[in-house]
């Protein structure tokens, strides 16, 4: 605050009042950028309103991206590997009191297997997955080499 006051005083003393709006705009732009960066940080959420879910993308057998109404997506991390979730690219859910919640909510695979939701993280629409989810989505291809000595 003191630095800003000194800058404005210097501008007024030197007779360059035309620069004052430029300095104020630059400061306002920094504030807006800081606020946008803070909004872009992933935020843990406990529950999501099921009526706000538009669609979903199965990222892996452990991670599902919920595309929500508005400007956010929610990344759902499952407690364990949910077999063939990614292969079938299908899930179903049954909200409790209109919400899907981490810790006690379940999703269901195409075969009816329940998979517990471990955590949910809100991110900007279309943003890359946070680093902690990327490990779960990288499929390691199995070795295609021969097992019993080659020809």
Secondary structure, 3 states (H helix, E strand, C coil): CHHHHHHHHHHHHHCCHHHHHHHHHHHHHHHHHHHHHHHHCCEEECEEEHHHEEEEEECCCCEEEEEECCCEEEEEEECCCCCCHHHHCCCEECCECCEEECCCCEEECCCCCEEEEEEEEEEECCCCCCHHHHHHHCCCCCCCCCCCCCC
